[in-house]
Amino acid sequence: FCAAISEYDQMLFEDETQNRMMETKVLFDWVLKQRCFEKTSFMLFLNKFDIFEEKIQK
């Protein structure tokens, strides 16, 4: 599962009250709880680290 770490400070385009990273967490939680994935191992990849670094240096 991939999540953009750089989206920690962004809101959804379609709902500006929802944080993008929190929405990704909700989706990840939902996927993990699906019965068809009960015995499946998951890996979480946090991508866009370069953009994240630029943001936190400002």
CHARMM internal coordinates of N, CA and C (Angstrom, degrees):
IC EDIT
DIST 1 N 1 CA 1.4444
DIST 1 CA 1 C 1.5237
ANGL 1 N 1 CA 1 C 107.49
DIST 1 C 2 N 1.3118
ANGL 1 CA 1 C 2 N 117.30
DIHE 1 N 1 CA 1 C 2 N 130.86
DIST 2 N 2 CA 1.4747
ANGL 1 C 2 N 2 CA 121.69
DIHE 1 CA 1 C 2 N 2 CA -179.62
DIST 2 CA 2 C 1.5215
ANGL 2 N 2 CA 2 C 110.44
DIHE 1 C 2 N 2 CA 2 C -107.17
DIST 2 C 3 N 1.3111
ANGL 2 CA 2 C 3 N 115.21
DIHE 2 N 2 CA 2 C 3 N 138.90
DIST 3 N 3 CA 1.4603
ANGL 2 C 3 N 3 CA 121.71
DIHE 2 CA 2 C 3 N 3 CA 176.10
DIST 3 CA 3 C 1.5227
ANGL 3 N 3 CA 3 C 108.30
DIHE 2 C 3 N 3 CA 3 C -137.94
DIST 3 C 4 N 1.3076
ANGL 3 CA 3 C 4 N 115.89
DIHE 3 N 3 CA 3 C 4 N 135.77
DIST 4 N 4 CA 1.4658
ANGL 3 C 4 N 4 CA 120.86
DIHE 3 CA 3 C 4 N 4 CA 179.87
DIST 4 CA 4 C 1.5258
ANGL 4 N 4 CA 4 C 109.68
DIHE 3 C 4 N 4 CA 4 C -82.87
DIST 4 C 5 N 1.3124
ANGL 4 CA 4 C 5 N 116.30
DIHE 4 N 4 CA 4 C 5 N 110.67
DIST 5 N 5 CA 1.4663
ANGL 4 C 5 N 5 CA 121.21
DIHE 4 CA 4 C 5 N 5 CA -179.68
DIST 5 CA 5 C 1.5324
ANGL 5 N 5 CA 5 C 111.07
DIHE 4 C 5 N 5 CA 5 C -65.74
DIST 5 C 6 N 1.3173
ANGL 5 CA 5 C 6 N 116.26
DIHE 5 N 5 CA 5 C 6 N -22.79
DIST 6 N 6 CA 1.4676
ANGL 5 C 6 N 6 CA 120.95
DIHE 5 CA 5 C 6 N 6 CA -178.83
DIST 6 CA 6 C 1.5270
ANGL 6 N 6 CA 6 C 112.95
DIHE 5 C 6 N 6 CA 6 C -72.97
DIST 6 C 7 N 1.3180
ANGL 6 CA 6 C 7 N 117.79
DIHE 6 N 6 CA 6 C 7 N -9.28
DIST 7 N 7 CA 1.4646
ANGL 6 C 7 N 7 CA 121.14
DIHE 6 CA 6 C 7 N 7 CA -177.66
DIST 7 CA 7 C 1.5263
ANGL 7 N 7 CA 7 C 113.15
DIHE 6 C 7 N 7 CA 7 C -89.85
DIST 7 C 8 N 1.3127
ANGL 7 CA 7 C 8 N 117.00
DIHE 7 N 7 CA 7 C 8 N 11.28
DIST 8 N 8 CA 1.4655
ANGL 7 C 8 N 8 CA 120.48
DIHE 7 CA 7 C 8 N 8 CA -177.79
DIST 8 CA 8 C 1.5291
ANGL 8 N 8 CA 8 C 112.66
DIHE 7 C 8 N 8 CA 8 C -59.72
DIST 8 C 9 N 1.3192
ANGL 8 CA 8 C 9 N 117.04
DIHE 8 N 8 CA 8 C 9 N -24.73
DIST 9 N 9 CA 1.4679
ANGL 8 C 9 N 9 CA 120.82
DIHE 8 CA 8 C 9 N 9 CA -176.12
DIST 9 CA 9 C 1.5288
ANGL 9 N 9 CA 9 C 112.89
DIHE 8 C 9 N 9 CA 9 C -114.73
DIST 9 C 10 N 1.3342
ANGL 9 CA 9 C 10 N 117.31
DIHE 9 N 9 CA 9 C 10 N 20.57
DIST 10 N 10 CA 1.4658
ANGL 9 C 10 N 10 CA 120.83
DIHE 9 CA 9 C 10 N 10 CA -177.23
DIST 10 CA 10 C 1.5198
ANGL 10 N 10 CA 10 C 110.60
DIHE 9 C 10 N 10 CA 10 C -117.45
DIST 10 C 11 N 1.3191
ANGL 10 CA 10 C 11 N 114.21
DIHE 10 N 10 CA 10 C 11 N 152.18
DIST 11 N 11 CA 1.4583
ANGL 10 C 11 N 11 CA 120.98
DIHE 10 CA 10 C 11 N 11 CA 178.20
DIST 11 CA 11 C 1.5265
ANGL 11 N 11 CA 11 C 109.14
DIHE 10 C 11 N 11 CA 11 C -106.21
DIST 11 C 12 N 1.3168
ANGL 11 CA 11 C 12 N 116.36
DIHE 11 N 11 CA 11 C 12 N 158.64
DIST 12 N 12 CA 1.4567
ANGL 11 C 12 N 12 CA 121.00
DIHE 11 CA 11 C 12 N 12 CA 177.89
DIST 12 CA 12 C 1.5225
ANGL 12 N 12 CA 12 C 110.09
DIHE 11 C 12 N 12 CA 12 C -65.58
DIST 12 C 13 N 1.3172
ANGL 12 CA 12 C 13 N 116.58
DIHE 12 N 12 CA 12 C 13 N 143.74
DIST 13 N 13 CA 1.4603
ANGL 12 C 13 N 13 CA 121.68
DIHE 12 CA 12 C 13 N 13 CA 177.76
DIST 13 CA 13 C 1.5277
ANGL 13 N 13 CA 13 C 110.42
DIHE 12 C 13 N 13 CA 13 C -63.85
DIST 13 C 14 N 1.3374
ANGL 13 CA 13 C 14 N 116.17
DIHE 13 N 13 CA 13 C 14 N -43.07
DIST 14 N 14 CA 1.4609
ANGL 13 C 14 N 14 CA 120.85
DIHE 13 CA 13 C 14 N 14 CA -175.37
DIST 14 CA 14 C 1.5275
ANGL 14 N 14 CA 14 C 113.53
DIHE 13 C 14 N 14 CA 14 C -82.25
DIST 14 C 15 N 1.3288
ANGL 14 CA 14 C 15 N 117.74
DIHE 14 N 14 CA 14 C 15 N -13.36
DIST 15 N 15 CA 1.4694
ANGL 14 C 15 N 15 CA 121.39
DIHE 14 CA 14 C 15 N 15 CA 179.18
DIST 15 CA 15 C 1.5238
ANGL 15 N 15 CA 15 C 108.38
DIHE 14 C 15 N 15 CA 15 C -151.27
DIST 15 C 16 N 1.3008
ANGL 15 CA 15 C 16 N 116.16
DIHE 15 N 15 CA 15 C 16 N 94.89
DIST 16 N 16 CA 1.4628
ANGL 15 C 16 N 16 CA 121.24
DIHE 15 CA 15 C 16 N 16 CA -174.04
DIST 16 CA 16 C 1.5256
ANGL 16 N 16 CA 16 C 114.33
DIHE 15 C 16 N 16 CA 16 C -70.80
DIST 16 C 17 N 1.3242
ANGL 16 CA 16 C 17 N 117.21
DIHE 16 N 16 CA 16 C 17 N 3.45
DIST 17 N 17 CA 1.4643
ANGL 16 C 17 N 17 CA 120.13
DIHE 16 CA 16 C 17 N 17 CA 175.36
DIST 17 CA 17 C 1.5296
ANGL 17 N 17 CA 17 C 111.37
DIHE 16 C 17 N 17 CA 17 C -95.27
DIST 17 C 18 N 1.3296
ANGL 17 CA 17 C 18 N 116.52
DIHE 17 N 17 CA 17 C 18 N -8.87
DIST 18 N 18 CA 1.4637
ANGL 17 C 18 N 18 CA 121.66
DIHE 17 CA 17 C 18 N 18 CA -176.49
DIST 18 CA 18 C 1.5269
ANGL 18 N 18 CA 18 C 111.10
DIHE 17 C 18 N 18 CA 18 C -106.53
DIST 18 C 19 N 1.3173
ANGL 18 CA 18 C 19 N 116.19
DIHE 18 N 18 CA 18 C 19 N 126.54
DIST 19 N 19 CA 1.4595
ANGL 18 C 19 N 19 CA 122.24
DIHE 18 CA 18 C 19 N 19 CA 176.53
DIST 19 CA 19 C 1.5292
ANGL 19 N 19 CA 19 C 109.45
DIHE 18 C 19 N 19 CA 19 C -73.39
DIST 19 C 20 N 1.3317
ANGL 19 CA 19 C 20 N 116.42
DIHE 19 N 19 CA 19 C 20 N 136.67
DIST 20 N 20 CA 1.4691
ANGL 19 C 20 N 20 CA 120.86
DIHE 19 CA 19 C 20 N 20 CA -177.17
DIST 20 CA 20 C 1.5239
ANGL 20 N 20 CA 20 C 112.59
DIHE 19 C 20 N 20 CA 20 C -62.81
DIST 20 C 21 N 1.3127
ANGL 20 CA 20 C 21 N 117.41
DIHE 20 N 20 CA 20 C 21 N -42.03
DIST 21 N 21 CA 1.4628
ANGL 20 C 21 N 21 CA 119.38
DIHE 20 CA 20 C 21 N 21 CA -178.26
DIST 21 CA 21 C 1.5337
ANGL 21 N 21 CA 21 C 110.50
DIHE 20 C 21 N 21 CA 21 C -68.05
DIST 21 C 22 N 1.3221
ANGL 21 CA 21 C 22 N 117.28
DIHE 21 N 21 CA 21 C 22 N -37.37
DIST 22 N 22 CA 1.4641
ANGL 21 C 22 N 22 CA 119.78
DIHE 21 CA 21 C 22 N 22 CA 177.93
DIST 22 CA 22 C 1.5311
ANGL 22 N 22 CA 22 C 110.52
DIHE 21 C 22 N 22 CA 22 C -67.34
DIST 22 C 23 N 1.3179
ANGL 22 CA 22 C 23 N 116.98
DIHE 22 N 22 CA 22 C 23 N -36.89
DIST 23 N 23 CA 1.4635
ANGL 22 C 23 N 23 CA 120.55
DIHE 22 CA 22 C 23 N 23 CA 177.05
DIST 23 CA 23 C 1.5291
ANGL 23 N 23 CA 23 C 110.58
DIHE 22 C 23 N 23 CA 23 C -64.66
DIST 23 C 24 N 1.3195
ANGL 23 CA 23 C 24 N 117.01
DIHE 23 N 23 CA 23 C 24 N -38.76
DIST 24 N 24 CA 1.4611
ANGL 23 C 24 N 24 CA 121.22
DIHE 23 CA 23 C 24 N 24 CA 176.54
DIST 24 CA 24 C 1.5205
ANGL 24 N 24 CA 24 C 110.15
DIHE 23 C 24 N 24 CA 24 C -64.10
DIST 24 C 25 N 1.3292
ANGL 24 CA 24 C 25 N 116.92
DIHE 24 N 24 CA 24 C 25 N -39.88
DIST 25 N 25 CA 1.4710
ANGL 24 C 25 N 25 CA 121.04
DIHE 24 CA 24 C 25 N 25 CA 177.65
DIST 25 CA 25 C 1.5290
ANGL 25 N 25 CA 25 C 110.67
DIHE 24 C 25 N 25 CA 25 C -62.84
DIST 25 C 26 N 1.3225
ANGL 25 CA 25 C 26 N 116.66
DIHE 25 N 25 CA 25 C 26 N -42.76
DIST 26 N 26 CA 1.4663
ANGL 25 C 26 N 26 CA 120.88
DIHE 25 CA 25 C 26 N 26 CA 178.43
DIST 26 CA 26 C 1.5293
ANGL 26 N 26 CA 26 C 110.09
DIHE 25 C 26 N 26 CA 26 C -60.82
DIST 26 C 27 N 1.3254
ANGL 26 CA 26 C 27 N 116.57
DIHE 26 N 26 CA 26 C 27 N -44.23
DIST 27 N 27 CA 1.4608
ANGL 26 C 27 N 27 CA 120.71
DIHE 26 CA 26 C 27 N 27 CA 178.72
DIST 27 CA 27 C 1.5291
ANGL 27 N 27 CA 27 C 110.93
DIHE 26 C 27 N 27 CA 27 C -63.34
DIST 27 C 28 N 1.3160
ANGL 27 CA 27 C 28 N 117.20
DIHE 27 N 27 CA 27 C 28 N -44.66
DIST 28 N 28 CA 1.4626
ANGL 27 C 28 N 28 CA 121.55
DIHE 27 CA 27 C 28 N 28 CA 178.70
DIST 28 CA 28 C 1.5309
ANGL 28 N 28 CA 28 C 110.46
DIHE 27 C 28 N 28 CA 28 C -60.73
DIST 28 C 29 N 1.3182
ANGL 28 CA 28 C 29 N 117.08
DIHE 28 N 28 CA 28 C 29 N -45.43
DIST 29 N 29 CA 1.4687
ANGL 28 C 29 N 29 CA 120.80
DIHE 28 CA 28 C 29 N 29 CA 177.33
DIST 29 CA 29 C 1.5242
ANGL 29 N 29 CA 29 C 111.12
DIHE 28 C 29 N 29 CA 29 C -59.28
DIST 29 C 30 N 1.3288
ANGL 29 CA 29 C 30 N 116.54
DIHE 29 N 29 CA 29 C 30 N -42.54
DIST 30 N 30 CA 1.4607
ANGL 29 C 30 N 30 CA 121.36
DIHE 29 CA 29 C 30 N 30 CA -179.89
DIST 30 CA 30 C 1.5263
ANGL 30 N 30 CA 30 C 110.50
DIHE 29 C 30 N 30 CA 30 C -61.88
DIST 30 C 31 N 1.3308
ANGL 30 CA 30 C 31 N 116.72
DIHE 30 N 30 CA 30 C 31 N -46.52
DIST 31 N 31 CA 1.4670
ANGL 30 C 31 N 31 CA 121.26
DIHE 30 CA 30 C 31 N 31 CA 179.52
DIST 31 CA 31 C 1.5278
ANGL 31 N 31 CA 31 C 110.22
DIHE 30 C 31 N 31 CA 31 C -60.07
DIST 31 C 32 N 1.3259
ANGL 31 CA 31 C 32 N 116.94
DIHE 31 N 31 CA 31 C 32 N -44.65
DIST 32 N 32 CA 1.4682
ANGL 31 C 32 N 32 CA 120.64
DIHE 31 CA 31 C 32 N 32 CA -179.18
DIST 32 CA 32 C 1.5232
ANGL 32 N 32 CA 32 C 112.74
DIHE 31 C 32 N 32 CA 32 C -61.04
DIST 32 C 33 N 1.3186
ANGL 32 CA 32 C 33 N 117.27
DIHE 32 N 32 CA 32 C 33 N -30.42
DIST 33 N 33 CA 1.4636
ANGL 32 C 33 N 33 CA 121.51
DIHE 32 CA 32 C 33 N 33 CA -176.19
DIST 33 CA 33 C 1.5253
ANGL 33 N 33 CA 33 C 113.62
DIHE 32 C 33 N 33 CA 33 C -86.82
DIST 33 C 34 N 1.3212
ANGL 33 CA 33 C 34 N 117.66
DIHE 33 N 33 CA 33 C 34 N -4.41
DIST 34 N 34 CA 1.4573
ANGL 33 C 34 N 34 CA 120.04
DIHE 33 CA 33 C 34 N 34 CA -179.53
DIST 34 CA 34 C 1.5235
ANGL 34 N 34 CA 34 C 110.72
DIHE 33 C 34 N 34 CA 34 C -69.65
DIST 34 C 35 N 1.3017
ANGL 34 CA 34 C 35 N 114.84
DIHE 34 N 34 CA 34 C 35 N 134.31
DIST 35 N 35 CA 1.4652
ANGL 34 C 35 N 35 CA 120.81
DIHE 34 CA 34 C 35 N 35 CA -176.24
DIST 35 CA 35 C 1.5296
ANGL 35 N 35 CA 35 C 112.10
DIHE 34 C 35 N 35 CA 35 C -58.54
DIST 35 C 36 N 1.3215
ANGL 35 CA 35 C 36 N 117.06
DIHE 35 N 35 CA 35 C 36 N -36.17
DIST 36 N 36 CA 1.4695
ANGL 35 C 36 N 36 CA 119.96
DIHE 35 CA 35 C 36 N 36 CA -177.63
DIST 36 CA 36 C 1.5313
ANGL 36 N 36 CA 36 C 112.23
DIHE 35 C 36 N 36 CA 36 C -67.69
DIST 36 C 37 N 1.3297
ANGL 36 CA 36 C 37 N 117.40
DIHE 36 N 36 CA 36 C 37 N -14.08
DIST 37 N 37 CA 1.4642
ANGL 36 C 37 N 37 CA 121.34
DIHE 36 CA 36 C 37 N 37 CA 178.79
DIST 37 CA 37 C 1.5277
ANGL 37 N 37 CA 37 C 112.74
DIHE 36 C 37 N 37 CA 37 C -107.59
DIST 37 C 38 N 1.3297
ANGL 37 CA 37 C 38 N 117.17
DIHE 37 N 37 CA 37 C 38 N 15.00
DIST 38 N 38 CA 1.4674
ANGL 37 C 38 N 38 CA 122.05
DIHE 37 CA 37 C 38 N 38 CA -176.84
DIST 38 CA 38 C 1.5248
ANGL 38 N 38 CA 38 C 113.67
DIHE 37 C 38 N 38 CA 38 C -50.09
DIST 38 C 39 N 1.3034
ANGL 38 CA 38 C 39 N 116.92
DIHE 38 N 38 CA 38 C 39 N -43.22
DIST 39 N 39 CA 1.4652
ANGL 38 C 39 N 39 CA 121.10
DIHE 38 CA 38 C 39 N 39 CA -175.14
DIST 39 CA 39 C 1.5256
ANGL 39 N 39 CA 39 C 112.11
DIHE 38 C 39 N 39 CA 39 C -107.08
DIST 39 C 40 N 1.3059
ANGL 39 CA 39 C 40 N 116.12
DIHE 39 N 39 CA 39 C 40 N 23.22
DIST 40 N 40 CA 1.4617
ANGL 39 C 40 N 40 CA 121.41
DIHE 39 CA 39 C 40 N 40 CA -177.58
DIST 40 CA 40 C 1.5195
ANGL 40 N 40 CA 40 C 110.61
DIHE 39 C 40 N 40 CA 40 C -100.79
DIST 40 C 41 N 1.3073
ANGL 40 CA 40 C 41 N 115.68
DIHE 40 N 40 CA 40 C 41 N 135.98
DIST 41 N 41 CA 1.4673
ANGL 40 C 41 N 41 CA 120.55
DIHE 40 CA 40 C 41 N 41 CA 173.66
DIST 41 CA 41 C 1.5229
ANGL 41 N 41 CA 41 C 108.36
DIHE 40 C 41 N 41 CA 41 C -87.00
DIST 41 C 42 N 1.3080
ANGL 41 CA 41 C 42 N 115.65
DIHE 41 N 41 CA 41 C 42 N 145.50
DIST 42 N 42 CA 1.4582
ANGL 41 C 42 N 42 CA 120.79
DIHE 41 CA 41 C 42 N 42 CA 179.67
DIST 42 CA 42 C 1.5156
ANGL 42 N 42 CA 42 C 110.29
DIHE 41 C 42 N 42 CA 42 C -123.33
DIST 42 C 43 N 1.3181
ANGL 42 CA 42 C 43 N 114.49
DIHE 42 N 42 CA 42 C 43 N 152.04
DIST 43 N 43 CA 1.4654
ANGL 42 C 43 N 43 CA 121.69
DIHE 42 CA 42 C 43 N 43 CA 171.47
DIST 43 CA 43 C 1.5216
ANGL 43 N 43 CA 43 C 106.29
DIHE 42 C 43 N 43 CA 43 C -123.57
DIST 43 C 44 N 1.3057
ANGL 43 CA 43 C 44 N 115.67
DIHE 43 N 43 CA 43 C 44 N 137.07
DIST 44 N 44 CA 1.4611
ANGL 43 C 44 N 44 CA 121.05
DIHE 43 CA 43 C 44 N 44 CA 177.32
DIST 44 CA 44 C 1.5208
ANGL 44 N 44 CA 44 C 107.86
DIHE 43 C 44 N 44 CA 44 C -106.72
DIST 44 C 45 N 1.3223
ANGL 44 CA 44 C 45 N 115.88
DIHE 44 N 44 CA 44 C 45 N 120.41
DIST 45 N 45 CA 1.4599
ANGL 44 C 45 N 45 CA 121.92
DIHE 44 CA 44 C 45 N 45 CA 177.51
DIST 45 CA 45 C 1.5208
ANGL 45 N 45 CA 45 C 108.52
DIHE 44 C 45 N 45 CA 45 C -106.97
DIST 45 C 46 N 1.3110
ANGL 45 CA 45 C 46 N 116.40
DIHE 45 N 45 CA 45 C 46 N 124.40
DIST 46 N 46 CA 1.4602
ANGL 45 C 46 N 46 CA 121.26
DIHE 45 CA 45 C 46 N 46 CA 174.77
DIST 46 CA 46 C 1.5207
ANGL 46 N 46 CA 46 C 106.97
DIHE 45 C 46 N 46 CA 46 C -98.80
DIST 46 C 47 N 1.3254
ANGL 46 CA 46 C 47 N 116.23
DIHE 46 N 46 CA 46 C 47 N 109.40
DIST 47 N 47 CA 1.4553
ANGL 46 C 47 N 47 CA 119.58
DIHE 46 CA 46 C 47 N 47 CA -177.72
DIST 47 CA 47 C 1.5327
ANGL 47 N 47 CA 47 C 111.00
DIHE 46 C 47 N 47 CA 47 C -104.97
DIST 47 C 48 N 1.3101
ANGL 47 CA 47 C 48 N 116.02
DIHE 47 N 47 CA 47 C 48 N -177.74
DIST 48 N 48 CA 1.4671
ANGL 47 C 48 N 48 CA 124.90
DIHE 47 CA 47 C 48 N 48 CA -177.48
DIST 48 CA 48 C 1.5323
ANGL 48 N 48 CA 48 C 111.39
DIHE 47 C 48 N 48 CA 48 C 61.98
DIST 48 C 49 N 1.3257
ANGL 48 CA 48 C 49 N 114.84
DIHE 48 N 48 CA 48 C 49 N 36.35
DIST 49 N 49 CA 1.4647
ANGL 48 C 49 N 49 CA 120.78
DIHE 48 CA 48 C 49 N 49 CA -179.35
DIST 49 CA 49 C 1.5203
ANGL 49 N 49 CA 49 C 111.74
DIHE 48 C 49 N 49 CA 49 C -64.54
DIST 49 C 50 N 1.3401
ANGL 49 CA 49 C 50 N 117.20
DIHE 49 N 49 CA 49 C 50 N -32.53
DIST 50 N 50 CA 1.4626
ANGL 49 C 50 N 50 CA 120.63
DIHE 49 CA 49 C 50 N 50 CA 179.09
DIST 50 CA 50 C 1.5260
ANGL 50 N 50 CA 50 C 111.58
DIHE 49 C 50 N 50 CA 50 C -62.47
DIST 50 C 51 N 1.3189
ANGL 50 CA 50 C 51 N 116.55
DIHE 50 N 50 CA 50 C 51 N -40.86
DIST 51 N 51 CA 1.4685
ANGL 50 C 51 N 51 CA 120.92
DIHE 50 CA 50 C 51 N 51 CA 178.22
DIST 51 CA 51 C 1.5248
ANGL 51 N 51 CA 51 C 109.75
DIHE 50 C 51 N 51 CA 51 C -68.63
DIST 51 C 52 N 1.3223
ANGL 51 CA 51 C 52 N 116.28
DIHE 51 N 51 CA 51 C 52 N -40.52
DIST 52 N 52 CA 1.4639
ANGL 51 C 52 N 52 CA 121.39
DIHE 51 CA 51 C 52 N 52 CA 177.22
DIST 52 CA 52 C 1.5263
ANGL 52 N 52 CA 52 C 110.76
DIHE 51 C 52 N 52 CA 52 C -58.22
DIST 52 C 53 N 1.3320
ANGL 52 CA 52 C 53 N 117.09
DIHE 52 N 52 CA 52 C 53 N -46.36
DIST 53 N 53 CA 1.4668
ANGL 52 C 53 N 53 CA 121.11
DIHE 52 CA 52 C 53 N 53 CA 179.34
DIST 53 CA 53 C 1.5262
ANGL 53 N 53 CA 53 C 111.61
DIHE 52 C 53 N 53 CA 53 C -59.52
DIST 53 C 54 N 1.3233
ANGL 53 CA 53 C 54 N 116.45
DIHE 53 N 53 CA 53 C 54 N -42.76
DIST 54 N 54 CA 1.4682
ANGL 53 C 54 N 54 CA 120.40
DIHE 53 CA 53 C 54 N 54 CA 178.70
DIST 54 CA 54 C 1.5255
ANGL 54 N 54 CA 54 C 110.86
DIHE 53 C 54 N 54 CA 54 C -61.23
DIST 54 C 55 N 1.3080
ANGL 54 CA 54 C 55 N 116.52
DIHE 54 N 54 CA 54 C 55 N -42.37
DIST 55 N 55 CA 1.4659
ANGL 54 C 55 N 55 CA 120.90
DIHE 54 CA 54 C 55 N 55 CA -178.45
DIST 55 CA 55 C 1.5263
ANGL 55 N 55 CA 55 C 111.87
DIHE 54 C 55 N 55 CA 55 C -64.42
DIST 55 C 56 N 1.3178
ANGL 55 CA 55 C 56 N 117.34
DIHE 55 N 55 CA 55 C 56 N -43.84
DIST 56 N 56 CA 1.4668
ANGL 55 C 56 N 56 CA 118.93
DIHE 55 CA 55 C 56 N 56 CA -175.28
DIST 56 CA 56 C 1.5198
ANGL 56 N 56 CA 56 C 112.64
DIHE 55 C 56 N 56 CA 56 C -77.18
DIST 56 C 57 N 1.3318
ANGL 56 CA 56 C 57 N 117.12
DIHE 56 N 56 CA 56 C 57 N -15.50
DIST 57 N 57 CA 1.4625
ANGL 56 C 57 N 57 CA 119.92
DIHE 56 CA 56 C 57 N 57 CA 177.63
DIST 57 CA 57 C 1.5213
ANGL 57 N 57 CA 57 C 112.05
DIHE 56 C 57 N 57 CA 57 C -82.17
DIST 57 C 58 N 1.3102
ANGL 57 CA 57 C 58 N 117.12
DIHE 57 N 57 CA 57 C 58 N -14.54
DIST 58 N 58 CA 1.4739
ANGL 57 C 58 N 58 CA 120.89
DIHE 57 CA 57 C 58 N 58 CA -178.76
DIST 58 CA 58 C 1.5033
ANGL 58 N 58 CA 58 C 111.59
DIHE 57 C 58 N 58 CA 58 C -81.92
END
COOR INIT
IC SEED 1 N 1 CA 1 C
IC BUILD
